[in-house]
Amino acid sequence: MSAFIGKYADELIKTAKYIATPGKGILAADESTGTIGKRLASINVENVESNRQALREMLFTTPGALPFLSGVILFEETLYQKTLDGKPFVDLLMENSVIPGIKVDKGTVEIAGTNSETTTQGLDSLGSRCAKYYEAGARFAKWRAVLKIGPSEPSELSIVQNAQGLARYALICQENGLVPIVEPEILTDGNHDIAKCAEVTERVLAAVYKALNDHHVLLEGTLLKPNMVTPGSDSPKVGADVIAEHTVTALRRTVPPAVPGIVFLSGGQSEEQATLNLNAMNSLDVLKPWTLSFSFGRALQQSTIKKWAGKKENVEAAQAAFLARCKANSEATLGKYGGGNTDVAASESLYVKGYKY
């Protein structure tokens, strides 16, 4: 079916292409108030607006970091926040050629009659919210659908419901000038092997792109944010080269070349492992018609937050850690990351069972 060509079509294509610039990626700083509270609690910092602002300002003002980023996903609160000097975060990012984005989903709810499978809510009033976010300076959006692998999961119902929801969200975003990041995350929870994850990933992505096509979504004005294809959390680990081969194969079989970029979620991997896997994918000598990059939250921030610990005297050291992760992932998008990060925090697993964002 032909794609919907609205008044924002040219802008959407330009924005998506820029975000997918090789050497750049996305910082996911769109944690909900509850989720960021857990991060702050881990360093004994109170979950109040001033501390949330301080964390985000520390990241956004890290000297030398923004050239490695093409976009930052914000939570609604953060979209309207300012630096302590009074500069809106949106202006700070745009002045440094970083495009502001916004999380627009309202979390997941269980699908009755299934084994705790979920669908994502937030379509009500999405159009008016997107228009408001566009006016505030956002130019792309994120919506997270969550699927799981089990004895009979994901069910066909779960796949169809989540694919349809992602497609409806994507079209509404494009009608209102926002590039939709399509995120069908398959959780790592379970004892399945990497072949099972690959099979489910292919099945889910095939359904998602069928739904996007049925809804006339302009693929050139979208981005995909998938999981990497890995063994389950309770299965033996495999090397980055194996993950790269399985992931890129699954994507080559399902993602149209009209999509300009694929920005991976880290899915609870350690900072270093996520970077090594991304580097291995970009080092593969096969045709990859899209940019393979990152849209990391925990895998860009965890060691930074630990070093910061909510103290002003630690900001410089924390920013150095953040800069190191941004640079490492930038190199990984080009297949040029050499590894060898000796920071213990960067090698810690960030896995959380049934992770809620």
C-alpha positions as CSV (number, residue, x, y, z in Angstrom):
1,M,0.0,0.0,0.0
2,S,1.2,3.5,-0.7
3,A,2.5,5.5,2.3
4,F,0.7,8.4,3.9
5,I,2.3,11.6,2.6
6,G,1.3,14.4,4.9
7,K,2.5,17.9,5.3
8,Y,5.4,16.8,7.4
9,A,6.7,14.1,5.1
10,D,9.9,15.8,3.9
11,E,10.7,16.9,7.5
12,L,10.1,13.4,8.9
13,I,12.5,11.8,6.3
14,K,15.1,14.4,7.0
15,T,14.9,14.0,10.7
16,A,15.0,10.2,10.7
17,K,18.0,10.3,8.3
18,Y,19.9,12.7,10.6
19,I,19.2,10.6,13.7
20,A,20.6,7.6,11.8
21,T,23.9,9.4,11.0
22,P,26.7,6.9,11.3
23,G,28.9,7.7,14.4
24,K,25.9,9.1,16.3
25,G,23.2,7.5,18.5
26,I,20.5,8.2,20.9
27,L,20.6,8.8,24.7
28,A,17.4,7.4,26.2
29,A,16.8,9.8,29.2
30,D,13.0,9.2,29.2
31,E,12.7,7.2,32.4
32,S,9.4,7.8,34.1
33,T,9.4,9.4,37.5
34,G,9.1,6.0,39.2
35,T,11.9,4.5,37.2
36,I,14.3,7.3,37.7
37,G,13.5,7.1,41.4
38,K,14.9,3.6,41.5
39,R,18.1,4.8,39.8
40,L,18.4,7.7,42.4
41,A,17.6,5.3,45.3
42,S,20.5,3.1,44.3
43,I,22.8,6.1,45.1
44,N,20.7,7.2,48.1
45,V,19.4,10.4,46.4
46,E,15.9,11.5,47.0
47,N,13.5,11.3,44.0
48,V,12.5,15.0,43.8
49,E,12.3,17.2,40.7
50,S,15.5,19.1,41.5
51,N,17.5,15.9,41.7
52,R,16.0,14.6,38.5
53,Q,16.8,17.9,36.8
54,A,20.4,17.8,38.2
55,L,21.0,14.4,36.7
56,R,19.7,15.3,33.3
57,E,21.6,18.6,33.3
58,M,24.8,16.8,34.2
59,L,24.4,14.5,31.2
60,F,23.3,17.1,28.7
61,T,26.2,19.5,29.6
62,T,29.0,16.9,29.6
63,P,31.8,18.6,27.6
64,G,32.4,16.8,24.3
65,A,29.6,14.3,24.6
66,L,26.8,15.8,22.4
67,P,28.7,15.4,19.1
68,F,28.4,11.6,19.6
69,L,24.6,11.9,19.9
70,S,22.0,12.7,17.3
71,G,19.0,12.5,19.6
72,V,17.9,12.4,23.2
73,I,14.6,10.9,24.3
74,L,13.0,12.9,27.1
75,F,10.2,12.3,29.6
76,E,7.5,14.9,29.6
77,E,8.8,16.6,32.7
78,T,12.3,16.8,31.2
79,L,11.0,18.3,27.9
80,Y,10.0,21.4,29.8
81,Q,13.0,21.6,32.2
82,K,15.8,24.1,32.1
83,T,19.4,24.3,33.2
84,L,20.2,26.1,36.4
85,D,21.2,29.0,34.2
86,G,17.7,29.2,32.7
87,K,18.3,27.7,29.3
88,P,15.6,25.2,28.3
89,F,17.0,21.7,27.8
90,V,15.4,21.6,24.3
91,D,17.3,24.7,23.3
92,L,20.6,23.3,24.8
93,L,20.3,20.1,22.7
94,M,19.2,21.8,19.5
95,E,22.1,24.3,19.7
96,N,24.4,21.3,19.7
97,S,22.7,19.5,16.8
98,V,21.0,17.0,19.0
99,I,17.3,16.4,18.2
100,P,14.9,16.2,21.2
101,G,12.5,13.3,21.4
102,I,9.7,12.4,23.7
103,K,8.3,9.2,25.3
104,V,4.6,9.1,24.5
105,D,3.3,5.7,25.7
106,K,1.5,5.3,29.0
107,G,2.9,2.0,30.0
108,T,1.7,-1.6,29.6
109,V,-1.5,-3.4,30.7
110,E,-2.1,-7.2,30.8
111,I,-4.1,-8.8,28.0
112,A,-6.9,-10.8,29.7
113,G,-6.8,-14.5,29.0
114,T,-3.1,-14.6,28.3
115,N,-0.2,-15.7,30.5
116,S,0.6,-12.2,31.7
117,E,1.3,-10.9,28.2
118,T,0.8,-7.1,27.8
119,T,-0.2,-4.4,25.4
120,T,0.8,-0.8,25.5
121,Q,-1.7,2.0,26.3
122,G,-1.6,5.7,25.4
123,L,-3.4,6.0,22.1
124,D,-6.2,8.1,23.6
125,S,-5.3,11.8,23.1
126,L,-2.0,10.8,21.5
127,G,-2.6,13.2,18.5
128,S,-3.1,16.2,20.7
129,R,-0.2,15.3,22.9
130,C,2.1,14.9,19.8
131,A,1.0,18.3,18.6
132,K,1.8,19.8,22.0
133,Y,5.2,18.1,22.1
134,Y,6.0,19.3,18.5
135,E,5.3,22.8,19.6
136,A,7.6,22.4,22.5
137,G,10.5,21.4,20.2
138,A,10.3,17.6,20.1
139,R,10.8,16.0,16.7
140,F,10.7,12.3,17.3
141,A,8.8,10.0,19.7
142,K,9.1,6.6,21.4
143,W,6.5,3.9,22.2
144,R,7.6,0.7,23.9
145,A,5.8,-2.6,23.2
146,V,6.8,-5.5,25.4
147,L,6.7,-9.2,24.4
148,K,8.0,-12.2,26.2
149,I,9.3,-15.7,25.3
150,G,7.7,-18.7,27.1
151,P,6.4,-22.2,26.4
152,S,3.6,-20.7,24.2
153,E,4.6,-17.1,24.2
154,P,4.5,-14.7,22.5
155,S,0.9,-15.7,21.5
156,E,-0.5,-14.6,18.2
157,L,-2.9,-12.3,20.0
158,S,0.0,-10.6,21.8
159,I,2.0,-10.2,18.6
160,V,-1.0,-8.8,16.6
161,Q,-2.1,-6.4,19.4
162,N,1.3,-5.0,19.9
163,A,2.0,-4.7,16.1
164,Q,-1.3,-2.9,15.6
165,G,-0.6,-0.6,18.5
166,L,2.8,0.4,17.2
167,A,1.4,1.0,13.7
168,R,-1.4,3.2,15.0
169,Y,1.0,5.2,17.2
170,A,3.5,5.6,14.3
171,L,0.9,7.0,12.0
172,I,-0.5,9.4,14.6
173,C,3.1,10.7,15.3
174,Q,3.7,11.3,11.6
175,E,0.4,13.2,11.2
176,N,1.8,15.5,13.9
177,G,5.4,15.9,12.7
178,L,7.1,13.4,15.0
179,V,9.4,10.6,13.7
180,P,8.1,7.5,15.5
181,I,10.7,5.1,17.0
182,V,9.0,1.7,16.7
183,E,10.1,-0.4,19.7
184,P,8.9,-4.0,19.9
185,E,11.0,-5.3,22.8
186,I,11.3,-9.0,23.4
187,L,12.4,-9.5,27.0
188,T,15.4,-11.6,27.7
189,D,13.6,-13.3,30.7
190,G,13.7,-17.1,30.4
191,N,16.0,-20.1,29.6
192,H,15.5,-20.1,25.8
193,D,18.5,-20.3,23.5
194,I,19.6,-17.7,20.9
195,A,17.9,-19.6,18.1
196,K,14.6,-19.3,19.8
197,C,15.1,-15.6,20.3
198,A,16.0,-15.2,16.6
199,E,12.8,-17.1,15.6
200,V,10.6,-15.0,17.8
201,T,12.3,-11.7,16.8
202,E,11.8,-12.5,13.1
203,R,8.1,-13.4,13.7
204,V,7.4,-10.2,15.7
205,L,9.3,-7.9,13.3
206,A,7.5,-9.4,10.3
207,A,4.1,-8.7,12.0
208,V,5.2,-5.2,12.9
209,Y,6.2,-4.2,9.4
210,K,3.0,-5.8,8.0
211,A,1.0,-3.6,10.3
212,L,3.0,-0.5,9.5
213,N,2.4,-1.1,5.8
214,D,-1.3,-1.7,6.4
215,H,-1.5,1.7,8.2
216,H,0.3,3.5,5.4
217,V,3.2,4.5,7.6
218,L,6.0,6.3,5.8
219,L,8.9,4.0,6.6
220,E,11.5,6.5,5.5
221,G,10.3,8.7,8.3
222,T,10.6,6.0,11.1
223,L,13.3,4.3,13.1
224,L,13.3,0.8,14.6
225,K,14.4,0.2,18.2
226,P,14.6,-3.6,18.7
227,N,16.2,-6.0,21.1
228,M,19.5,-7.6,20.2
229,V,19.1,-11.4,19.6
230,T,20.6,-13.0,22.6
231,P,20.0,-16.2,24.7
232,G,17.6,-15.9,27.6
233,S,18.8,-14.5,30.9
234,D,18.9,-18.0,32.4
235,S,20.8,-19.6,29.5
236,P,24.6,-19.8,29.0
237,K,26.1,-16.7,27.4
238,V,27.4,-16.6,23.9
239,G,30.0,-14.3,22.3
240,A,29.4,-11.0,20.6
241,D,30.1,-12.4,17.2
242,V,27.3,-15.0,17.6
243,I,24.9,-12.3,18.8
244,A,25.9,-10.1,15.9
245,E,25.3,-12.8,13.3
246,H,21.9,-13.8,14.7
247,T,20.7,-10.2,15.1
248,V,21.8,-8.9,11.7
249,T,20.3,-12.0,10.0
250,A,17.0,-11.5,11.7
251,L,16.9,-7.9,10.7
252,R,18.0,-8.5,7.1
253,R,15.0,-10.9,6.8
254,T,12.4,-8.6,8.1
255,V,13.3,-4.9,8.1
256,P,12.7,-3.0,4.8
257,P,15.7,-1.0,3.4
258,A,13.4,2.0,3.4
259,V,14.0,2.3,7.1
260,P,17.0,4.6,7.6
261,G,18.2,3.4,10.9
262,I,18.0,0.7,13.6
263,V,18.8,1.9,17.1
264,F,19.2,-0.9,19.6
265,L,17.9,-1.0,23.2
266,S,20.4,-2.5,25.6
267,G,18.0,-4.8,27.4
268,G,19.8,-5.1,30.7
269,Q,23.2,-6.0,29.2
270,S,26.2,-4.4,30.8
271,E,27.4,-1.2,29.3
272,E,30.5,-2.8,27.9
273,Q,28.7,-5.9,26.5
274,A,26.1,-3.8,24.7
275,T,28.9,-1.8,23.1
276,L,30.8,-4.9,22.1
277,N,27.7,-6.4,20.5
278,L,26.9,-3.3,18.5
279,N,30.5,-3.1,17.3
280,A,30.4,-6.8,16.2
281,M,27.3,-6.1,14.2
282,N,28.9,-3.2,12.4
283,S,32.0,-5.3,11.7
284,L,30.0,-8.0,9.9
285,D,30.9,-8.2,6.2
286,V,27.3,-8.4,4.9
287,L,24.9,-6.0,3.3
288,K,23.3,-3.8,5.9
289,P,21.0,-1.3,4.2
290,W,20.3,0.7,7.4
291,T,22.5,2.3,10.0
292,L,23.0,0.1,13.1
293,S,23.3,2.4,16.1
294,F,22.2,2.7,19.8
295,S,19.3,4.1,21.8
296,F,20.7,3.3,25.3
297,G,19.4,4.3,28.7
298,R,21.0,2.2,31.4
299,A,23.9,1.3,29.2
300,L,24.9,4.9,28.8
301,Q,24.1,6.1,32.3
302,Q,24.7,3.4,34.9
303,S,28.4,4.0,35.7
304,T,27.9,7.8,35.4
305,I,25.2,7.7,38.0
306,K,27.3,5.6,40.3
307,K,30.2,8.0,40.1
308,W,28.0,11.1,40.6
309,A,26.2,9.8,43.7
310,G,24.2,13.1,43.8
311,K,27.3,15.1,44.8
312,K,28.5,18.3,43.1
313,E,32.1,17.4,43.7
314,N,31.7,14.2,41.7
315,V,30.1,15.8,38.6
316,E,33.4,16.1,36.6
317,A,34.3,12.4,37.2
318,A,30.7,11.3,36.3
319,Q,30.8,13.4,33.1
320,A,34.1,11.8,32.2
321,A,32.4,8.3,32.5
322,F,29.5,9.5,30.4
323,L,31.8,10.9,27.7
324,A,33.7,7.6,27.6
325,R,30.5,5.6,27.0
326,C,29.2,8.0,24.3
327,K,32.6,7.8,22.5
328,A,32.7,4.0,22.8
329,N,29.3,3.6,21.3
330,S,30.0,6.1,18.6
331,E,33.0,4.0,17.6
332,A,30.9,0.8,17.8
333,T,28.4,2.3,15.2
334,L,31.4,2.4,12.8
335,G,32.8,-1.0,13.8
336,K,35.9,0.7,15.3
337,Y,35.5,0.0,19.0
338,G,38.5,-1.7,20.4
339,G,37.0,-2.6,23.8
340,G,39.2,-2.9,26.9
341,N,37.1,-0.7,29.2
342,T,38.6,-1.3,32.7
343,D,35.8,0.4,34.6
344,V,34.2,-2.2,36.8
345,A,30.8,-0.5,36.7
346,A,30.7,-0.7,32.9
347,S,30.9,-4.5,33.1
348,E,28.1,-5.0,35.6
349,S,24.9,-6.6,34.3
350,L,22.0,-4.3,34.3
351,Y,19.4,-7.0,33.9
352,V,16.1,-6.6,35.7
353,K,13.4,-9.4,35.3
354,G,10.2,-8.1,33.7
355,Y,11.8,-4.7,33.3
356,K,9.3,-1.8,33.4
357,Y,10.4,1.6,32.1
